[in-house]
Amino acid sequence: DQQVKQNSPSLSVQEGRISILNCDYTNSMFDYFLWYKKYPAEGPTFLISISSIKDKNEDGRFTVFLNKSAKHLSLHIVPSQPGDSAVYFCAASARWNAGNMLTFGGGTRLMVKP
Amino acid sequence: DGGITQSPKYLFRKEGQNVTLSCEQNLNHDAMYWYRQDPGQGLRLIYYSQIVNDFQKGDIAEGYSVSREKKESFPLTVTSAQKNPTAFYLCASSNRDRSRGTYNEQFFGPGTRLTVL
């Protein structure tokens, strides 16, 4: 039973355009959501997070949107750059639960073409 | 520089052998975690620890063991009981926001790729 799903295993975008990566979750107890970027054979790098009390959070070219009623979040990258090519994982946690355990989606491989 | 180190980067073991993966952090983080990643899949939690001398099982703890004798160290032992140990292992840590009673984002080490021959 996957509580966090990324339904698109891959996404290809032209440089300069917008990349939109999607994530769905089922557990209504989740109240903190994160996006990580990962290159092969390396550890994930934290990108951006959002608390359930917000519906949008921006950091430079990265914006995360949260739709709690739909249990859906998305990461927008504008403009996309070739260096953004990586696997992106969304993750969710119930922060008030012990340990801050993260539940990860399966990842979306983003390819930004020059 | 503050960060998380994992060693070794690549590890090979024969079937039936136990092997220990190292994870050290100098971020003064309270909590530490071990994840496993298999090809084309997300990260799955093996064990986590919020304080020294205490740890909890994650989703896939069978065949693994951990210890937390020091705040900065959280070694993972992959035992011979683990049926399919070949994977990429990631260690992470996070800090507790004591004013809110919650944890901040997790920071990851570079990973150890374990291959069973």
HADDOCK unambig.tbl for C-alpha pairs under 7 A between the chains (distance, minus, plus):
assign (segid A and resid 42 and name CA) (segid B and resid 110 and name CA) 4.86 0.50 0.50
assign (segid A and resid 42 and name CA) (segid B and resid 111 and name CA) 6.10 0.50 0.50
assign (segid A and resid 43 and name CA) (segid B and resid 90 and name CA) 6.62 0.50 0.50
assign (segid A and resid 43 and name CA) (segid B and resid 108 and name CA) 5.49 0.50 0.50
assign (segid A and resid 43 and name CA) (segid B and resid 109 and name CA) 5.45 0.50 0.50
assign (segid A and resid 43 and name CA) (segid B and resid 110 and name CA) 4.37 0.50 0.50
assign (segid A and resid 43 and name CA) (segid B and resid 111 and name CA) 5.66 0.50 0.50
assign (segid A and resid 44 and name CA) (segid B and resid 108 and name CA) 6.06 0.50 0.50
assign (segid A and resid 45 and name CA) (segid B and resid 108 and name CA) 6.93 0.50 0.50
assign (segid A and resid 46 and name CA) (segid B and resid 107 and name CA) 6.85 0.50 0.50
assign (segid A and resid 95 and name CA) (segid B and resid 102 and name CA) 5.49 0.50 0.50
assign (segid A and resid 95 and name CA) (segid B and resid 103 and name CA) 6.39 0.50 0.50
assign (segid A and resid 96 and name CA) (segid B and resid 102 and name CA) 5.87 0.50 0.50
assign (segid A and resid 99 and name CA) (segid B and resid 50 and name CA) 5.98 0.50 0.50
assign (segid A and resid 100 and name CA) (segid B and resid 103 and name CA) 5.85 0.50 0.50
assign (segid A and resid 104 and name CA) (segid B and resid 42 and name CA) 5.86 0.50 0.50
assign (segid A and resid 104 and name CA) (segid B and resid 43 and name CA) 5.89 0.50 0.50
assign (segid A and resid 105 and name CA) (segid B and resid 42 and name CA) 5.60 0.50 0.50
assign (segid A and resid 106 and name CA) (segid B and resid 41 and name CA) 4.91 0.50 0.50
assign (segid A and resid 106 and name CA) (segid B and resid 42 and name CA) 4.00 0.50 0.50
assign (segid A and resid 107 and name CA) (segid B and resid 41 and name CA) 6.91 0.50 0.50
assign (segid A and resid 107 and name CA) (segid B and resid 42 and name CA) 5.96 0.50 0.50
